Amino acid sequence: MSLISSLYIGTSGLAANTDELNVVGDNIANSNTVGFKAGRAAFEAAFSETLIGGVGQMGNGTRLQAVQRMFSQGALLQTGQATDLALQGPGFFVVKGEHNGVPGQFYTRAGQFRMDESGHLVNLEGLRVQGYTAATDGSVSGPLGDLDLGAVNSPAKATGSITLKGNLSSDAPIISTPFDPANPDATSNFSSSVTVYDSLGKAHQVDVYYSHTGPGTWEYHAVTDVAGVPTDIANGTLTFDSDGKLTDATTGPFTFNPPDATPQELSFNFGDATVNGGTGLGGFSQFANASATTFTNQDGFEAGVLSRIDVDSQGNVVGMFTNGQSRTVAQVAVASFQAQDKLSSVGGNLWAERPESGQPTVGAGGEGGRGAVVAGRLEQSNVDISSEFVRMISAQRGFQANSKTISTADQLLQELISLKR
C-alpha cells in the first residue's frame, strides 16, 4: 500500500460525503413536497487488498452502495378539498399518461387531484387517475381505466309509490254529491298535494281530495292536470273502525299516462290497515281532530347532474347530484408492491415499476395490505429536518477529515521527494 493509494482513499471519502450531502440536500429541498419520501445514502467498504505474508487486509476506501427510499408514513394535512386524497398505510395511487415525453402507467403518493376540462380525475400534471367504474346501481366493476366523472349523471326515475299519513276528522260533514274533478273543493272535505315524476323527470302536482261519504268511510281522488284538463288518475276508499283505526284501503296500482312520457303505475300507501294485520295507526287515522296530512313521500325524482363527490376509505367515489340523490359512481385504485423501495423515481412525484420492485397488486384501498384512502387530506413529506441537519453536520465533518487524509499524504510525499536532495 503506497502513499498514492492514501490519496485515492481520501478522495473516495470526499466523494462519499459529497454523495451524502447531495442526498441530505435533496431531502431538505423536498421537505414540503407532498408525498415525498426521504432518501438515505448507504455506503460500503471498497475492495480490500490482502497484504503480502498474510498479515491482514487493508481497505481501499468507501463508495456509495445505494440510495434507499424510506417509505415511512408522512403526516396527513387536512385541506377540505374533496379531490385531495392521501393514503394511510402502504400503497400508491395509479396514474396514466405522458410524463417527460414518455407514455406509461405511474404510481404516486401525491394525491393532489382535480377535474380536468373533460371531466376526468387527473393529477396536477394532467395524468389521469386510474380506477374502476360503477353501474347505475352503485356496484363497482370493469377493468382498470380512467375515471371519467364528467359523464356521470343521475337519470330520472318515475314515481311508483306514494306514502301519505295524517288524520281525517270524524266530525267532517258527510258529502253525498259525487266527486267532480272540475269542482273538487265543493265535492270533498279536505285535500293535500304530492309531486309525482314521470319517466322524463317532469314533475306533476297531484292533489289528493278526501270525501267523507258515510260513518267511518272516505273516498279519495288523486287529480292532476293532463293537457289542461283536471283528471282523476287514482281513486279508492278508506274505512275506519269506531276507534279511529284504518281497517282497509284501496291502494292500487293505478295507471297514470303523462303526456309524452311512458305510462306508469302508481300505488298508494295510507298505512298499516288492520285487515292486513297492522295496527291501523301507522298512517291515516280518523279521530275528532281536524283533518291534516302529517307526512308525504314518493320514490320518484327528476334527472340530476353531479354537484360534488365524497371518497371513502376504500376509494369509493360517492357522487351527490342536484336532484338530491347519491350513489357510488367510481372507485379510485390503489397499488402495492412487494419491494416498493426498488421502484424507480421518475420525477414529478411519480414512480415507475422495475423488475426489482415486482409487479403491482391493484385493488381497493384498505384491502389486501393496501393503505386506506383518506379524502380531503394530503400526505406531507416524511423528511425530519432535525435528523437531516445532524446528517449534514456529520457529512461536513467527514469531508473535512478526509481532506486531511489527502493533505497529510501530500505532505509525506513532499517529504519523500525532499530526501533526494
C-alpha positions in Angstrom: 0.0 0.0 0.0 1.6 3.3 -1.1 1.1 6.9 -0.2 -0.5 7.4 -3.6 -3.2 4.9 -2.5 -3.8 7.1 0.6 -4.7 9.9 -1.7 -7.2 7.8 -3.6 -8.7 6.5 -0.3 -9.1 10.1 0.9 -10.7 11.0 -2.4 -13.2 8.2 -2.0 -14.1 9.6 1.4 -14.6 13.1 -0.2 -16.9 11.6 -2.9 -18.9 9.6 -0.3 -19.5 12.5 1.9 -20.4 14.6 -1.1 -23.0 12.0 -2.1 -24.3 12.1 1.5 -24.7 15.9 1.2 -26.5 15.5 -2.1 -29.0 13.1 -0.6 -29.4 15.3 2.5 -29.8 18.4 0.3 -32.4 16.7 -1.8 -34.4 15.7 1.3 -34.3 19.2 2.8 -35.3 20.7 -0.6 -38.3 18.4 -0.7 -39.3 18.8 3.0 -42.5 20.5 1.8 -43.2 18.3 -1.2 -46.5 16.4 -1.0 -45.9 12.7 -0.8 -42.1 12.9 -0.9 -40.2 10.0 0.6 -36.8 10.8 2.1 -33.7 9.1 0.8 -30.9 7.5 2.8 -27.4 7.0 1.4 -25.9 3.6 2.1 -22.2 3.2 1.8 -19.9 0.1 1.6 -16.2 -0.5 2.0 -14.2 -0.7 -1.2 -12.3 -3.8 -2.2 -9.7 -4.7 0.4 -6.1 -5.5 -0.5 -4.5 -8.6 1.1 -1.1 -7.8 2.4 2.0 -9.9 1.5 2.7 -12.5 4.0 -1.0 -12.9 5.0 -0.7 -10.4 7.9 -4.1 -8.9 7.2 -6.1 -6.8 4.8 -6.1 -3.1 4.1 -9.1 -1.2 2.8 -9.3 0.9 -0.3 -11.8 3.5 1.0 -15.5 3.7 0.6 -18.2 4.0 -2.1 -21.9 4.6 -2.5 -23.8 1.4 -2.5 -27.3 2.7 -2.9 -29.7 5.5 -2.2 -32.6 3.8 -0.3 -36.0 5.4 -0.1 -37.7 5.4 3.3 -41.4 4.8 2.8 -42.5 5.7 6.3 -45.9 7.4 6.7 -46.0 11.2 6.3 -48.3 13.4 8.3 -51.8 14.0 6.8 -52.7 17.6 6.3 -56.4 18.5 6.2 -57.2 20.6 3.1 -61.0 20.3 2.9 -60.7 19.8 -0.9 -62.8 16.8 -1.9 -60.5 15.7 -4.6 -57.4 15.8 -2.4 -56.6 12.2 -1.4 -54.0 10.6 0.9 -53.1 7.1 1.8 -52.9 6.0 5.4 -50.6 3.0 5.1 -48.7 1.4 2.2 -49.6 1.7 -1.4 -49.7 4.2 -4.3 -52.4 5.9 -6.4 -52.2 4.8 -10.1 -52.0 7.5 -12.8 -51.6 7.1 -16.6 -50.4 9.4 -19.3 -47.3 11.0 -20.8 -44.6 12.2 -18.4 -41.5 13.8 -19.7 -42.4 12.7 -23.2 -42.8 9.0 -22.1 -46.2 7.5 -22.0 -47.0 4.9 -19.4 -48.5 4.0 -16.1 -47.0 5.6 -13.0 -47.5 5.5 -9.2 -47.7 8.3 -6.7 -48.3 9.1 -3.1 -49.2 12.7 -4.0 -53.0 12.9 -4.2 -53.4 16.5 -5.4 -56.1 15.6 -7.9 -58.6 17.7 -9.8 -61.2 17.5 -12.5 -60.0 18.5 -16.0 -62.0 20.1 -18.8 -63.2 16.7 -20.0 -64.4 15.6 -16.6 -61.6 13.2 -15.9 -59.9 13.0 -12.5 -56.3 13.9 -13.0 -53.2 15.0 -11.1 -51.6 18.4 -11.4 -49.6 17.3 -14.4 -52.7 16.1 -16.2 -52.1 12.4 -15.9 -55.4 10.5 -15.5 -56.1 8.8 -12.2 -56.9 5.1 -12.7 -59.8 3.2 -11.1 -63.0 1.3 -11.7 -66.4 2.5 -13.0 -69.6 1.8 -11.2 -73.0 0.8 -12.6 -76.1 2.9 -12.0 -76.9 0.7 -9.0 -73.6 1.7 -7.4 -71.9 -1.7 -7.9 -68.2 -1.4 -8.9 -67.0 -3.4 -11.8 -65.0 -3.4 -15.0 -61.3 -3.2 -15.9 -58.8 -0.6 -14.6 -59.2 2.6 -16.5 -59.6 6.4 -16.5 -62.1 7.9 -14.0 -64.5 9.9 -16.2 -66.7 11.7 -13.7 -67.9 14.3 -16.2 -70.1 11.7 -17.9 -71.8 10.7 -14.6 -75.4 11.7 -14.1 -78.5 10.6 -12.2 -81.3 9.7 -14.6 -84.8 10.5 -13.8 -87.0 7.9 -12.0 -90.7 7.7 -12.5 -92.8 7.7 -9.3 -94.2 4.3 -8.4 -95.2 4.6 -4.8 -96.8 7.4 -2.8 -97.0 7.3 1.0 -99.4 9.5 2.9 -100.0 9.9 6.7 -102.4 12.0 8.6 -105.9 12.3 10.1 -109.3 12.6 8.6 -111.7 14.3 11.0 -114.5 12.1 12.2 -116.6 15.3 12.7 -116.4 16.2 9.0 -119.8 16.5 7.3 -120.9 13.7 5.1 -120.9 14.6 1.4 -123.5 12.8 -0.8 -122.6 14.6 -4.0 -120.3 12.5 -6.3 -116.8 13.8 -6.6 -116.3 16.2 -9.5 -112.6 16.7 -10.7 -113.8 20.0 -12.3 -115.2 21.2 -9.0 -113.2 19.4 -6.3 -113.4 21.8 -3.4 -117.2 21.6 -3.4 -117.3 17.8 -3.6 -114.7 17.0 -1.0 -113.9 17.8 2.7 -110.1 18.0 2.7 -107.1 17.9 0.3 -103.3 17.7 0.2 -100.8 17.6 -2.6 -97.8 15.5 -3.6 -95.4 15.8 -6.5 -95.2 12.9 -8.9 -92.4 12.5 -11.5 -92.9 10.8 -14.9 -90.3 8.8 -16.9 -88.8 12.1 -18.3 -88.3 13.5 -14.8 -91.1 16.1 -15.3 -92.9 17.0 -12.1 -96.7 16.8 -11.9 -98.6 18.2 -9.0 -101.2 15.7 -7.8 -103.9 16.9 -5.5 -105.4 14.2 -3.3 -109.0 15.0 -2.3 -110.8 13.2 0.6 -114.6 13.0 0.8 -116.5 11.8 3.9 -119.2 9.5 2.3 -120.5 7.8 5.5 -119.7 6.9 9.1 -116.1 5.6 9.0 -116.0 5.7 5.2 -114.0 8.0 3.0 -113.3 8.3 -0.7 -110.0 9.7 -2.1 -109.4 11.0 -5.6 -105.9 11.9 -7.0 -106.3 14.7 -9.5 -103.7 16.2 -11.8 -103.7 18.4 -14.9 -103.5 16.3 -18.1 -103.3 18.5 -21.2 -105.1 21.3 -19.4 -107.9 19.1 -18.1 -108.2 18.1 -14.4 -108.1 14.3 -14.5 -108.8 11.8 -11.8 -105.8 9.4 -12.1 -106.4 7.3 -9.0 -109.3 6.8 -6.6 -110.5 4.4 -3.9 -111.9 4.1 -0.3 -110.6 4.3 3.2 -112.5 2.7 6.0 -112.0 3.2 9.8 -113.5 1.5 12.9 -115.0 3.2 15.9 -111.6 3.6 17.5 -110.3 5.7 14.5 -108.1 2.9 13.2 -107.7 2.3 9.5 -109.3 -1.1 8.7 -108.9 -1.2 4.9 -107.8 1.0 2.0 -107.7 0.8 -1.8 -104.0 1.2 -2.8 -103.9 0.4 -6.5 -101.8 0.1 -8.6 -103.3 2.7 -10.9 -102.1 3.6 -14.4 -101.0 7.2 -15.0 -100.5 8.3 -18.6 -98.5 11.6 -18.5 -98.2 13.4 -21.9 -95.1 12.4 -23.9 -93.8 10.0 -21.2 -94.1 6.3 -20.6 -97.3 5.1 -18.8 -96.5 4.3 -15.2 -98.2 2.5 -12.3 -98.9 4.4 -9.1 -99.5 2.7 -5.8 -100.7 4.5 -2.6 -99.7 3.6 1.0 -102.2 5.0 3.6 -100.8 3.0 6.5 -101.0 -0.4 8.1 -104.6 -1.4 7.8 -105.9 -3.9 10.3 -107.2 -6.1 7.5 -103.6 -6.8 6.7 -102.6 -7.5 10.3 -101.4 -3.9 11.0 -102.2 -1.6 13.9 -104.4 0.7 11.8 -102.5 3.7 13.3 -99.3 3.7 11.2 -100.7 6.0 8.5 -104.1 7.7 8.2 -106.5 7.6 11.2 -109.9 9.0 11.9 -110.1 11.0 15.1 -112.1 14.1 16.0 -109.1 16.3 15.4 -109.0 18.5 12.3 -108.1 16.8 9.1 -104.4 17.2 8.3 -101.6 15.5 6.4 -98.6 14.9 8.6 -96.3 13.0 6.1 -95.9 12.9 2.4 -93.3 10.9 0.4 -92.8 9.4 -3.1 -90.0 7.5 -4.7 -89.5 9.4 -8.0 -87.1 12.2 -8.8 -86.0 14.4 -11.7 -82.7 13.9 -13.6 -79.7 15.4 -11.9 -76.1 16.3 -12.6 -73.1 15.7 -10.4 -72.6 18.5 -7.9 -69.9 17.1 -5.6 -68.1 14.0 -4.6 -67.0 12.2 -1.4 -64.4 9.4 -1.2 -64.5 6.7 1.4 -61.6 4.7 2.9 -61.9 2.0 0.1 -61.6 4.7 -2.6 -65.3 4.5 -3.5 -66.3 7.8 -5.1 -69.8 8.7 -3.9 -71.5 11.3 -6.1 -74.0 13.8 -4.9 -76.4 15.0 -7.5 -78.5 18.1 -8.0 -81.7 16.1 -7.6 -80.8 15.1 -4.0 -79.7 11.6 -5.0 -76.3 10.0 -4.1 -74.6 6.8 -5.3 -71.2 5.3 -5.8 -70.0 6.4 -9.3 -66.4 5.0 -9.3 -63.6 3.7 -7.2 -60.1 5.0 -7.1 -57.5 2.2 -7.4 -54.6 1.6 -5.0 -51.5 -0.3 -6.0 -49.0 -2.1 -3.7 -45.6 -3.6 -4.4 -43.6 -6.3 -2.7 -40.4 -4.2 -2.9 -41.6 -0.6 -3.1 -38.2 0.8 -2.2 -37.0 -0.7 -5.6 -39.3 1.5 -7.6 -37.7 4.0 -10.0 -38.2 7.6 -9.2 -39.0 9.5 -12.5 -39.7 12.9 -11.1 -42.9 14.8 -10.7 -43.7 12.8 -7.5 -44.0 9.7 -9.7 -42.6 6.2 -9.5 -42.2 3.6 -12.2 -42.2 -0.1 -11.9 -39.0 -2.0 -12.2 -38.2 -5.8 -12.3 -36.7 -5.5 -8.8 -39.9 -3.9 -7.4 -42.1 -6.8 -8.5 -45.5 -6.3 -10.3 -48.2 -4.2 -8.6 -51.2 -5.6 -6.9 -54.1 -3.3 -7.7 -57.4 -3.1 -5.9 -59.5 -1.2 -3.3 -57.9 0.8 -0.5 -57.9 -0.8 2.9 -57.8 -4.3 1.5 -55.0 -6.8 0.7 -52.5 -4.9 2.7 -53.1 -1.7 0.9 -53.5 1.6 2.8 -56.8 3.3 3.4 -57.8 6.3 1.3 -58.4 9.5 3.3 -60.3 12.2 1.5 -59.8 15.9 2.0 -56.2 15.4 3.1 -52.7 15.3 1.6 -49.7 13.3 2.8 -46.8 15.5 3.8 -43.1 14.8 3.2 -41.7 12.3 5.7 -38.4 14.3 5.9 -37.3 15.0 9.5 -35.4 18.3 9.3 -33.6 17.9 12.6 -32.2 14.5 11.6 -31.2 15.9 8.2 -29.2 18.7 9.9 -27.4 16.1 12.0 -26.5 14.1 8.9 -25.4 17.3 7.2 -23.0 18.1 10.1 -21.7 14.6 10.1 -21.1 14.7 6.3 -19.4 18.1 6.6 -17.0 16.8 9.3 -16.4 13.6 7.4 -15.5 15.7 4.3 -13.1 17.8 6.3 -11.5 14.7 7.9 -11.0 13.0 4.5 -9.4 16.2 3.1 -6.9 16.0 6.0 -6.1 12.5 4.8 -5.2 13.8 1.4 -3.3 16.8 2.7 -1.3 14.6 5.1 -0.4 12.1 2.4 0.6 15.0 0.2 2.9 16.3 3.0 4.5 12.9 3.3 5.1 12.6 -0.4 6.7 16.0 -0.3 9.0 14.8 2.5 9.8 11.7 0.4 10.7 13.8 -2.6 12.9 16.1 -0.4 15.1 13.1 0.6 16.5 13.1 -2.9 18.1 16.5 -2.4 
